[in-house]
C-alpha cells in the first residue's frame, strides 16, 4: 500500500495539486486585498506621459480597466494567475524526469524555498514583473528538453525559439528591462542546442527581433518621476485609497547605473545586511549544487563557462538593486533549468553511513520547512518558511482572517 502511494504517478499528481493549491491559497488573499504596496505600485507604470521603460504591463492593465471596468486587483491578479500557473506547469514538466532518478532530489527541488515556491514564501516577490522573464526562461528550457529528449528535431526547436520564444522575449522587454539580462542565457542555450546548425530564415527573424529589442532603448523618454507619478495617481482615481501608493518605483525608473549603485550603496555598507544575505546564498546555493551534482546527464553538459556568464548579470545586479533575494532566486532557477534540460542517466543513491544519512535527511527537512529567502531587507533566515504558510493556512481554516496582516508588509 505504501509503495503504491509512493508511486511515480501519485508523486507527480500530488506535486501538481500541492503547488496549485499553495498558489491558490495566496491568491485568495491577493484578490481580496493589496498584499504588497510596492509591488502593486510598480505595476501601474504606463505610457500616460509617453514611451517610458517598463510600462507595457501597466498600460495593458489600464486598457483592460477601461474595457471591463473591473477592479484593479481582479485584473492584475488574473494576469499573474495565468503566468504563475504557466510557470508551475512548466517547472513540474521540466522536473518530472528527476522522479526516475531520485524521489528525494525531486522533493528537494519541488519544495525548495528558492525555486518555484519563492514567490509565495515571500509575498514581496509575488506580483513582481520578473515572473514573465522566468516564464520565458522556463519555456526555453522546456523546448530544450524536448530537443535533448529527442521528442523534436533541431528544425522544430529552431522554429519554436524563433517564432514563439523570440516575440515573447521582445514583449517581456517592454514589461521590464531586466529581460536584457537573460539574453546571454538564451543565446548560450540556443547555441549549445543547435551546434552552429542554424536555418537562414531563423537567423534573419532573430536578428530583426534583436534589432527591435535594442532599438527601444534609444526611444525611451526621460519623464520626471513626479509627473509620471502624478499622472498615474490621476489614472488610478479612488483606487489609491485601497493601498499606500509608492513613488519609489517611479524614482528608480530613470536612474542610470551610477545612480542605482549609489542608491544601493547603503545596503552594501550595511554589514548585517551583507552577512545575512551571504549566509542566505550559502544556505541556498550549496545544497542545490550538491543535489544537482548527484544527477548525471547523458553525454551532454551545459559548460560551466556558459553558466557563469549567464548568472554574471544577476550577480552584478546585486550592486544595482537591493532586492537581493529576487536575484538569488533567478540564479537558483538558472542552475536547475540548465541542468535539467538534458537526459539524466543515473539512479541517485545516498551511500553514506546510517548516521550521516539520518543527519542529511533531517537537514533537508529543516531546509525545506524552516528556511526563508527574503526578497529584500532580510530580517531572519530561519523559522519563516513553509511552516509559516502552514500556520497561516490553519488560521484561515478556522476563519481567523486577522492573520492576513501576517503576510502583509
C-alpha positions in Angstrom: 0.0 0.0 0.0 2.8 2.4 1.0 4.7 1.6 -2.2 1.6 2.4 -4.3 1.2 5.8 -2.6 4.8 6.5 -3.3 4.5 5.5 -6.9 5.6 7.9 -9.7 2.2 8.9 -10.9 0.9 9.6 -7.4 4.0 11.7 -6.6 3.7 13.6 -9.8 0.0 14.2 -9.3 0.5 15.2 -5.7 3.1 17.7 -6.7 0.7 19.4 -9.2 -2.0 19.6 -6.5 0.3 20.9 -3.8 1.8 23.7 -5.9 -1.5 24.8 -7.4 -3.2 24.8 -4.0 -0.3 26.7 -2.5 -0.6 29.4 -5.0 -4.4 29.4 -4.9 -4.2 29.9 -1.2 -2.1 33.1 -1.6 -4.2 34.3 -4.5 -7.2 34.0 -2.1 -5.7 36.9 -0.2 -4.3 38.7 -3.2 -7.8 39.0 -4.9 -9.1 40.4 -1.6 -6.5 43.0 -0.6 -3.3 44.7 -1.8 -0.7 42.3 -0.4 2.4 44.3 -1.0 2.1 48.1 -1.7 5.4 48.5 -3.5 4.7 45.5 -5.8 1.3 46.9 -6.8 2.7 50.4 -7.3 5.3 49.4 -9.8 2.7 47.5 -11.9 1.0 50.8 -12.8 3.9 52.4 -14.6 2.3 53.2 -18.0 2.6 55.2 -21.2 0.5 58.0 -19.7 3.2 60.6 -20.4 4.9 58.9 -23.4 7.1 55.9 -24.2 8.9 55.0 -21.0 10.6 51.9 -19.7 8.8 49.0 -18.1 5.4 50.4 -18.9 3.7 47.8 -21.2 2.0 45.8 -18.4 0.7 49.0 -16.7 -0.7 50.2 -20.0 -2.3 46.8 -20.6 -3.9 46.9 -17.2 -5.3 50.4 -17.7 -6.7 49.3 -21.1 -8.4 46.3 -19.5 -9.8 48.5 -16.8 -11.3 50.9 -19.5 -12.8 47.9 -21.4 -14.1 45.8 -18.5 -14.4 48.3 -15.6 -13.3 45.5 -13.3 -11.4 46.2 -10.0 -7.6 46.6 -10.5 -7.0 43.8 -8.0 -9.0 41.4 -10.2 -7.3 42.5 -13.4 -3.8 42.3 -12.1 -4.2 39.1 -10.2 -5.9 37.4 -13.2 -2.8 38.2 -15.3 -0.5 36.8 -12.6 -2.6 33.7 -12.1 -2.1 32.8 -15.7 1.7 33.2 -15.5 2.2 31.7 -12.1 0.1 28.7 -13.3 2.2 28.5 -16.5 5.4 28.6 -14.5 4.2 25.8 -12.2 3.2 23.5 -15.1 6.5 24.2 -16.9 8.6 23.7 -13.8 6.9 20.4 -13.0 7.2 19.2 -16.6 11.0 20.1 -16.5 11.3 18.5 -13.1 9.4 15.3 -13.9 12.4 13.2 -15.2 14.1 13.6 -11.8 11.5 11.3 -10.3 13.0 8.3 -12.1 16.5 9.2 -10.8 15.7 10.2 -7.2 12.5 11.0 -5.4 14.4 12.7 -2.6 16.1 15.1 -5.0 12.7 15.7 -6.8 11.0 16.6 -3.5 14.1 18.8 -2.6 13.7 20.8 -5.8 9.9 20.9 -5.6 9.8 22.3 -2.1 12.9 24.4 -2.3 12.4 27.9 -0.9 14.5 29.5 -3.7 12.7 27.9 -6.6 9.1 27.8 -7.7 7.8 28.4 -4.2 9.9 31.5 -3.6 7.1 34.0 -4.6 4.7 32.6 -2.0 7.2 32.2 0.8 7.9 36.0 0.4 4.8 37.9 -0.6 7.0 40.9 -1.6 8.1 38.9 -4.7 4.6 37.6 -5.6 3.5 40.3 -8.0 6.9 41.3 -9.4 7.5 41.6 -13.1 10.4 39.1 -13.3 7.7 36.3 -13.3 7.4 37.0 -17.1 11.1 36.7 -17.6 11.2 33.5 -15.6 8.4 32.2 -17.8 10.5 32.9 -20.9 13.4 31.0 -19.4 11.2 28.0 -18.4 9.7 27.9 -21.9 13.2 27.8 -23.4 14.3 25.1 -21.0 11.1 23.1 -21.9 11.9 23.5 -25.7 15.5 22.5 -25.0 14.3 19.4 -23.0 12.1 18.3 -25.9 15.1 18.5 -28.2 17.5 16.7 -25.9 15.0 14.1 -25.1 14.6 13.6 -28.9 10.9 14.5 -28.9 11.5 17.2 -31.5 14.3 17.8 -34.1 16.6 20.8 -34.4 14.5 22.4 -37.1 11.4 22.3 -34.9 13.4 23.6 -31.9 14.7 26.4 -34.0 11.2 27.4 -35.2 9.8 27.3 -31.6 12.6 29.5 -30.3 12.4 31.9 -33.3 8.6 32.3 -33.7 7.3 31.7 -30.2 10.0 32.5 -27.6 11.6 35.4 -29.6 8.4 37.5 -29.7 7.6 36.7 -26.1 11.1 37.9 -25.0 10.6 41.1 -27.0 7.2 41.7 -25.3 8.8 41.0 -21.9 11.5 43.7 -22.6 8.7 46.2 -22.7 7.3 44.9 -19.4 10.7 45.1 -17.6 14.1 45.9 -19.0 15.6 43.2 -16.8 14.8 40.9 -19.7 18.1 42.1 -21.3 20.0 40.3 -18.5 18.5 37.0 -19.7 19.8 37.4 -23.2 23.2 35.7 -22.7 21.5 32.7 -21.1 19.0 32.3 -24.0 21.9 32.7 -26.5 24.0 30.1 -24.8 21.2 27.6 -24.6 20.3 28.2 -28.3 23.9 28.0 -29.4 24.5 24.8 -27.4 21.5 23.0 -28.8 21.9 23.9 -32.5 25.6 23.5 -32.5 26.0 26.1 -35.3 23.3 24.4 -37.5 21.1 27.5 -37.9 18.5 27.9 -40.5 18.8 31.1 -42.5 15.2 32.2 -42.0 15.5 31.8 -38.2 18.7 33.8 -38.2 17.0 36.6 -40.1 14.0 36.6 -37.8 16.0 36.6 -34.6 18.2 39.3 -36.0 15.2 41.5 -36.6 13.8 40.8 -33.1 17.2 41.7 -31.6 17.3 45.0 -33.5 13.7 45.8 -32.3 14.8 44.7 -28.8 17.8 47.0 -28.7 16.4 50.0 -30.6 13.7 50.6 -28.0 16.3 51.9 -25.5 17.0 54.8 -27.9 13.4 55.9 -28.0 12.6 55.8 -24.3 11.6 59.2 -22.9 13.1 60.6 -19.7 9.9 61.8 -17.9 10.2 63.4 -14.5 9.2 60.9 -11.9 6.9 63.4 -10.2 5.0 64.0 -13.4 4.7 60.3 -14.1 3.7 59.5 -10.5 1.0 62.3 -10.5 -0.5 61.2 -13.9 -0.6 57.6 -12.6 -2.4 58.7 -9.4 -4.9 60.5 -11.6 -5.5 57.4 -13.8 -5.9 55.2 -10.7 -8.6 57.5 -9.2 -10.1 56.3 -5.9 -8.3 53.0 -6.1 -5.3 54.8 -4.4 -7.5 54.8 -1.2 -7.0 51.0 -1.0 -3.2 51.0 -0.6 -0.2 53.1 0.1 0.8 54.0 -3.5 4.6 54.2 -3.5 6.6 56.8 -5.5 9.8 54.7 -5.2 9.4 52.6 -8.5 8.9 55.9 -10.4 12.1 57.4 -8.8 14.1 54.4 -9.8 12.7 54.2 -13.3 15.1 56.8 -14.9 18.1 56.2 -12.7 21.3 55.4 -14.5 23.8 52.7 -13.4 25.9 55.1 -11.3 22.7 56.4 -9.6 21.4 52.9 -9.0 24.7 51.9 -7.4 24.6 55.0 -5.2 21.1 54.1 -4.1 22.2 50.5 -3.3 25.4 51.5 -1.5 23.8 51.9 1.9 22.8 48.2 1.8 26.3 47.2 0.6 27.8 49.1 3.5 25.4 47.5 6.0 27.5 44.7 7.5 24.5 42.9 8.9 22.5 43.0 5.7 25.5 41.7 3.7 26.3 39.0 6.2 22.7 37.7 6.3 22.5 37.5 2.5 25.9 35.9 2.3 24.7 33.2 4.6 21.5 33.0 2.6 23.5 32.4 -0.6 25.5 29.6 1.1 22.3 28.0 2.5 20.5 28.1 -0.8 23.3 27.5 -3.4 25.5 24.9 -1.7 22.8 22.3 -1.1 21.4 23.0 -4.6 24.8 22.4 -6.2 25.2 19.2 -4.0 21.9 17.8 -5.2 22.4 18.7 -8.9 25.8 17.2 -9.0 24.2 13.9 -7.9 22.4 13.9 -11.2 24.5 12.8 -14.1 23.4 13.7 -17.6 23.8 11.7 -20.8 27.0 12.9 -22.6 25.8 16.5 -22.7 26.6 19.2 -20.3 25.9 22.9 -20.2 29.5 24.2 -19.9 30.5 25.8 -16.7 31.6 29.0 -18.5 28.1 29.3 -20.0 26.6 29.0 -16.6 28.9 31.6 -15.1 28.3 34.1 -17.9 24.6 33.5 -17.6 24.4 34.3 -13.9 27.0 37.1 -14.0 24.4 39.8 -15.0 22.4 38.9 -11.9 25.5 38.9 -9.7 26.2 42.4 -11.0 22.5 43.3 -10.2 23.3 42.8 -6.5 25.2 46.1 -6.8 22.4 47.9 -8.5 19.2 46.9 -6.7 18.7 45.9 -3.1 16.2 43.1 -3.7 18.9 40.5 -3.4 16.6 37.6 -2.7 15.0 38.0 -6.1 18.3 37.8 -7.8 19.3 34.7 -5.8 16.0 33.1 -6.8 16.7 33.7 -10.5 20.3 32.4 -10.2 18.9 29.2 -8.5 16.3 28.7 -11.2 19.1 29.1 -13.8 21.2 26.4 -12.1 18.3 24.0 -12.0 17.0 24.7 -15.5 20.3 24.4 -17.3 21.0 21.1 -15.6 17.6 19.5 -16.3 17.4 20.4 -20.0 19.4 17.2 -20.6 18.6 13.5 -20.0 19.5 12.1 -16.6 21.2 8.7 -16.8 21.7 7.6 -13.2 19.8 6.4 -10.2 20.9 8.5 -7.3 21.8 6.7 -4.1 22.9 8.4 -0.9 25.5 5.8 0.0 26.6 7.1 3.4 26.5 5.6 6.9 23.2 5.4 8.7 24.0 8.4 11.0 25.2 10.5 8.1 22.0 9.7 6.1 19.9 10.5 9.1 21.6 13.8 9.6 21.3 14.5 5.8 17.6 13.9 5.7 16.9 15.9 8.9 18.9 18.8 7.4 16.8 18.6 4.2 13.6 18.6 6.2 14.7 21.6 8.2 15.9 23.3 5.0 12.5 22.8 3.2 10.3 23.8 6.2 12.2 26.4 8.2 14.5 28.3 5.8 13.4 31.7 4.4 14.8 33.6 1.4 13.7 37.2 1.8 13.2 39.1 -1.4 14.7 42.2 0.3 15.8 43.5 3.6 16.2 40.2 5.3 15.3 40.1 9.0 15.8 36.4 9.7 16.9 33.3 7.9 15.2 30.5 9.8 11.7 29.5 11.0 9.9 31.6 8.4 9.5 29.1 5.6 6.8 26.6 4.7 5.9 26.2 8.4 4.6 29.8 8.4 2.4 29.1 5.4 1.0 26.0 7.1 0.2 28.0 10.2 -1.5 30.7 8.1 -3.5 28.0 6.3 -4.7 26.6 9.6 -5.8 30.0 10.8 -7.7 30.6 7.6 -9.5 27.2 8.1 -10.6 28.4 11.5 -11.7 31.7 10.0 -9.1 33.8 11.8 -8.9 36.3 8.9 -7.0 38.8 11.0 -3.8 36.9 10.2 -3.9 38.4 6.8 -1.7 41.0 8.3 0.8 38.2 8.8 1.6 38.2 5.1 1.3 41.9 4.5 4.3 44.3 5.0 
